Amino acid sequence: MTDHALRRLRENPRLAELAAFPFNFDLDRADHGEPVRLASGRPLKPIAGDDLGGTYFLCADGPVLYADSEGSAGVIGSSVDEALEVLVGLPSWYDHLGLTPADGTERILAAVAESEAEIREHHGIDAERAELRAALGLPERSSVELVGLLHAALLGTEPDFLLINAVEGGAHSLLDPHPRPPLWEAVLERGRTDLALQREGSSWEEVARDRTRRALALRAAQYDRRDTDLALLRHLLKHEAEASMTDELRLAAVLVGLHGLAEDLPLLYEVRETTYDTWCGLGGMPEPGESGDRLREWAEDLDDSRFGTDPSDETVFTWSGLAREQGMVELARVSLIRLLDEIDFRAYQNERQGKPPDRLDAAQLRSLTYELEDLGDIFQALRAHRLHVPLETRVQDRVSALLKLARLERETGRLPAAISTLAQLRDTLARPADDTLPYWRGTNLGAFIVEEHHEVARAAAADGSLTEEVREVTEAAAALLAELSEAARASVRPKSIPQSPPG
């Protein structure tokens, strides 16, 4: 990373003035106006702005991220020096975000010449550019080279430099229109490599004994099916059975079953009998002694309903989970946040138009909450769960959702919100709208409710500014504890909370 040019600008008022005009990189405009941060949590520092309300941010690893005033953002240089090369060499760079090296020299030069001619109608840029380049030590690159630098930088925006609103959590859209490869493509790369090795006769045990590599190899085999894979599929199936019931175990059974050989039924039956979960998950499977045609029919039905041959048909959660298992945390995070943004916007539109919530959104929000928690992103998990809670209409589901909401709010330091959520939970228990939760006082759910009151009370007491709230939650915890059955009360873990409401 180099920041030679930025230091020179800060040290030399004349150069800073030239950068601000005519090249629109103004050190005095380094105030974005709304709180933003990188989704990854990496440091982000505003260093300049422009007269259109945009802001230039320096990321911890060196790249410069530009965020405009319309909610779009993108990396425009791998360093400050490179970003300034682009800004000085392409003063109308914002108009060329759609250009790529593939457009060819002639088209790029024509587009840049036209935009610079318009600039020259109002003020000069040539002498100013030469002076600034010389003073900052920037190389004199052609417009074609600079478009190549800009294009490469823009494509590096995701996954590591996704900009989000620090308060609401929504992500900025991409600054450029260039297509990106789908998530599944990056996730499957390792699996395709391993599958190729196994087909050549190597790495059978190495891949089969590694849960993630085995799952990826099975997914790769799903989308590249070959009659010669049966022995390999049997081998992977046996190892996947050791992990109990997984989607990949079901997939392995289907891929074996599609060959339609009755001789595979004893193996499949043995796998099915491994655990109760596998017995349930592989329900309807033919038993030993039945025909290979019956086995193929079972596999085809399951393949049609759950798998198939197009990776783009698979749920995003399959790929985000496998991305996380490979350590591709930011890639998974970007995909999940983008999906959450879509659902959030759809919910907003439905509310404005008086339409009922989309029930598919409820299922996706539930999965989003769990997946984002698994990524360690409690902030986004809370955002997803907040949208999910109003969609739960049954008392049993709503109480569980409110309990989880209070926990997420507590874990993110939103104690007043957690206290309010617990009050909603108690109101729901006191005035249930249906009879789906009649026995909560004698179950683990009742114990969990009391325990979360204890946790919130402890956190609020440590905060020191919520004295009355601590009293309220502590009294509520005691009242709820008294309502529990003896068995449920005994299962409540002791917590260090105030023994009596603070005076």
N, C-alpha and C positions, 0 to 999 in steps of 0.2 A: 504494500500500500504506500502511495506517495501523496503528500499534501503540500508539496513545494509551492504550487500556484496559489493555494489558499493562504498560506503564510505571507506570500508576497502581496496579495491583495489587502490583507489586514494591516500590513506594515506601510503600504504606500497609498495615500489618499487618491493620487492621480490615477493609479491603476484600478482602484476600487470604483472610481467614478466612471472609467471606461467600461468596466465590466457591467455596471448598472445601466449604462446607456452608451452605445446602442444594443448591448448584448443581454440586457434584462436579467442579470445576475446581481441582485442588490443585497449587499450585506446588511443593510439597515431594515430589510423587510423580513427578517427571520422570525416571523410570528405567524403561525398557521391559523390561529383564530379558533381552533377547536382541539380538544385533547385527542391525540392519536398515539398509537404505539404499534410495534410489530407484533403480529400474532405469536411469533416464536419467542417473544420476550427479550430478544436481543436489544442492546442499547441503540437509541435513535436520537440524533441531535440536529435540530434545525440550524442551518448555516447561512441561508440566504432566501430571498423570495423574488417574485417578479411583479409587474404592474397589473397582472391579471388575477392576483389573489393566490397564485401558486406558491409552493414552498419547496426548497431543496433541503433534503435531510442527508446527513452523513450517518451511514450505518456502521456498526462496530467493526465489521470485517473490511471496511473500506469503500464499498459501493455508495453511489449517490442515488437516492430515491427522490423522484419528483412527484409531488401530489398537487393536482390542480384544485380549483375551487368548486368543481362539479362532482367530486367524489371518485375521481380516478387517480391511480398512482402507478408508477413503474420505475424501474432502475434505468438510468440513462448513461451510466458510466461505471466502470469497475473501480474507479478512484476519482477523487476530486479533479486531479489533473486531466483524466480522460473525459470526465463530464464537461470540463471547461473547453477541451478540444472540440467537443461536439457543439457547445453553445456558441463558441467564437467562430468556428468554421462553418456552422449551419445556423445562422441567427434566426432562421424560420423553421427550426427543427420540429416544432410542434405540428407544422403542416405536413411533415414528411414521416409521420409515425407509421404509415401504412406501407412505406417503401421497404424493399428487401434487396439484397445483392442480386437475387434472381431476376429482378426487373431489368437488369442490364444497364450498361454505362450510358447509353444514349438517353434512355428514359429518365434515369436519375439526374443526369446533367441538365436535361431540359427542365425538369421540375424545379431544381434548385435555382437555375438561371432565372426562371420566371418569377419565383418568389423573391429573389434578391433584387430583381429589377423593380419590383413594387416597393421594396424598402428604400431603394435609392431615390425614388421619387420624392421622398420626404426628408431623408438625411443620409449622410455618408456612412459607409461601413468598411471600405477598403483600407484607408489609411489607419483607421482605428484598429482594425483587425491585425494589420501588420505590426503596429506598435505594441498591442497587447500580447500577441504571440511572442514577439522578441523579448519583451520584458519578463514574461512568465516562463520562457523556455519551452513553449509548446511547439511541436513539430508542425510543419506545413503539409497537411495531408489533403488529398483530393476529396471532392464531395462524395465520390463513390466509396472511398475508404471510410469516410466519416459515417456514411449511411450504414456501412457494414458494422462499425463499432456500435452505433446506436441500436441497430437491430439485435446484435448479440447481447447487448446489455439488457434490452427489454425482455428478451426471452429468458433471462436469468432472474426475473422478478419473483416468480414462484418456483419452489415453495418457500424459500427462506425469508423473503422480504415482503410478505403479505401485510399491507397496512390496514389496521382496523381502528374504529372509533373506540377510544379507551373507556368510554362510559357505557355506550349501548352495545358495543361488540360487533356491529356490522362491518363487513369488509369493504374496502374500496374496490371498484371494478378495475380491470386492467386498462392501462393507458393506451395500449395499442390493440389493433384488431387481429393480430396474428394468431392462427390456431395453435393449440397445444395438444400434445399426445394425451390420450385418455389415461386415467389412473391405472387401469388394468394392464396397460402396455408395460409400464415401468415395473409393476409388481410381478408380472409373469416372466420377466427377463431371466431371473435366476432359475425359475422352474424349467424354462425351455432349455437352458444350458444343461441343467442336470438331467433332464429327460434325454437329451441327445447323447450325453455321456453313458447313461444307462443302456440306451439302445445299442451303443457300441460295445457293451459288455463290461463297462467299468463303473465304479462308484455305487454299486447296488447297495451294499451294506451301509456305506457312509451316508448316503442320502436317506435310506429307509429308516435309520436309527435317529435321524434328526427331525423332530416334529415339524419344523417350519419348512425345511427343504422337501420333506416327504409330501406335505400338503401342496406345495408349489408344483412339484413334479406331477402330482395327480391332476391338478388344475390344468397344467400344460397338456397332459394326455387327454383331458376332456375336450380340448379344442383342436387337437391334432390326433385323431383316432386312427390306429393302425391294427390290422389283424394280427400282426407279429408281436404285439405288446402283451399278450395274455399272460405269459409266465412272469413278466415284470409286474403286471397288475396284481397277480396273486400274491407276489412277494410284498408289495406295498400294502395290500389289504391286510395281510397277517400282522404287519407292524402297526398299522393304523388302529387295529382292534385293541392294541395295548393302551391306547389313549381313551378308551371307552367310546361313547357316542359323539361323533362329530359330523359335520356336513361332509367332510372329506371321506369319512368311513362309508357313509351312504353312497357317495360318489364312486368310491372304489368298488363297492358291491355292485353298483349299477354297471360300471364299465366291464367288470368280469361277467356279469349276468347277460350283457348284450351279446356275448359270443354264443350263448344258447347251448352250452354243453352241460348235460346232466351230471357229468363227473365232477362239476364244481359245486354241486348242491351240498355235499357233506362239509366242505370248507365254509361255505356261506352259512350253513346252519350252525356250525361251531362258532363262527364269529357272532352270529345273532344271539347265541346263548351265553355270551361272555358276561354280560351284566343285564340288570333289569332295563336300563336305559337303551342298550343295544337291542334288546328284545322288542321294546316299544318302537324304537326308531326304524327298525327294519321289518315292521309289521307287514303281513301279507305275503312274505317271501315263501316260495314253494319249499316243501320239505324234501329230504332225500327220498328217492324213489319216484318222484314226479318227473315229468319229461323236460327235455331241454327247451322245447317250444314254450312250455309254461313258464320256464325261467326267463326266456327272452321277452315274453309278453309282460311279465312283472317288471323287468328292467326298463323296457320301452315306456311303459306307463309312468314310471317314476322319473325317467329321463325327461319325458315331455313336460311333466308338471314341475320339476325342480331344477333341471340342469340345462341340457341343450348344447349347441355347438357354437354359439356366438357370445364371446365374453362381454360384449356391451349390453347383453340382456341381464347380466348378473347384477344383483343389488350392490350399491356402493359400499355397503357395510362388509361385504365379503372382501372386497379389495382393500378397504381401509384397515381391516383387521390383519390381513396378510402383510400390508405395508408396515404396520406397527411392529409385527413380529420380526420383520427384517431390519428394524431400526430406521425405517423411512418415516419418522414421526411427523416431520413438517409436511411431507407429501400427503399423509393421511389427514392431518389437521386442516390443510387447505380445502380438500375435498369435502370434509364434514362441515366446515364453516360456510362454504359456498352453498351446500344443500340447505343448511339452516337459514341462510339469508333468503333463499327462494321460498321456504315455508313461511318465514316471518313476513315477507312481502305479500304472499298469497293470503295470509291471515288478515293482514291490514286491509287488503282489497276487499275480502269477503265481509269484513266488519263495516267498511264504508258503504258497501252495496246491500247490506242487510241480509247477506247469504249465510247459511249455516256453515260451521267449520267442516273441513274436509276430513273424513274419518281416516283416510290413508295418512294424513298428516299426523294424526295421533300415534299411529304405529311407528312412523318414522321418527317422530320426536322422542318417543320412548327409547328407540335404538340409539338415536343421537346422544341422548343423555348418558347412556351407558358407555358408548364408544368414546365420547369426549372425556368422561371420567377415567377410562382406561388409559387415555393419552396423558392424563394428569392435568388437563385443562378444565379446572373446576369453574372458571369464569364462564366459558362457553357452555359447559354442561348446565350451569345454573340458568343461562339464557334459554337453552332448549327446554329445560324443565318448567320454567315459568310459562312458556307457551303451551306446554303439555297439560298442566294442572287443570285449567278450565275445561278441557275436553273430557275429563273424567266425570261422568255423571252418576255412577253408582257410588253409594256411600263407602263401601269397602275400598274401592279403587281410589276414591278421592282422599280418604284419610291416609292411605299409604303414600299417595302423591304429595299431600301436604307435609307429611312427616319428612319425606325426602327433601322437599323444598326447604324446610326449616334447617335441615342439616347442611345443605349446600350454601344457604345464606350465612349460616354460622361459620362455615369453613372459609368463606370469602370475606369475613369480617363485617357482614351486613347485619349487625345484631338487632337494630330496631325492626328491620324487615323480618328477621327470624322470630322475634317476639310476636309480631303481628300475625305471622303465619300460624304459630302455635295457638293463638287466640281463635283463628278461623277453624283450626282443627278441633279445638274443644267445643266450639259452637256446633260443628258438624256432628260430634258425638252426642251432644246434649239434645239436638233437634234433628235426628236423622230423617232424611227424605224417603228412605226405603228401609227394608229389613235385611239388607245384605251383610250387615255386620252386627249380629245380635250378641256374639259371645266374646267381644274384644277384651273384656275384663279378665277372662281366664286363659288368654293366649299370649304368645310371645309378643304379638303386636302391642298389647297393653303395656308390657314391660318396656318395649322399645320407645313407646310414647313417653313414658315416665323418664326414661334415661335421656331422651333428647331434651326434655325440660331441664333436667339436671345439667346437661352440657351447656345449654344456652344460659342458664342461671350462673354457672361458673364463669363463662366467658364474659357475661355482662358485669359480673362482680369485679372481674379483673380489669374491665374497661374503666371503672371508677366514675363514670358520668351518668350511669343509668340506675341510680339507687332505687327509684320507685319501680322501675321495670323489673329489677332483681326481686323485689318484694312480691310483685305480681306473679312472676314465673315460679318463684319458690313456693308460694302458697298454692298455686295451681298444681305443682308437682306433688305436694303433700296430699292434696285432695284426690288426685288421680291415683296415687299409690294406695290410699285407703279404700278405693273402689275395687282394686284388683283382688282376684282370688288369692288364697294363701300360696298356691303353687306359683302363680305368676309373680306375686310379690317377692317370693324367695329368689326368683330368677333375675330380679333387677340388680345390676351390678352397683355396689356402693360407690358413691361419688363424693368428692370434697366440695360440698355446697354449704351455704350458710344454714346453720341449724335452726335459725329462726329468722324471720324477715328483718332486714336492717332497720334500725330506728332512725 
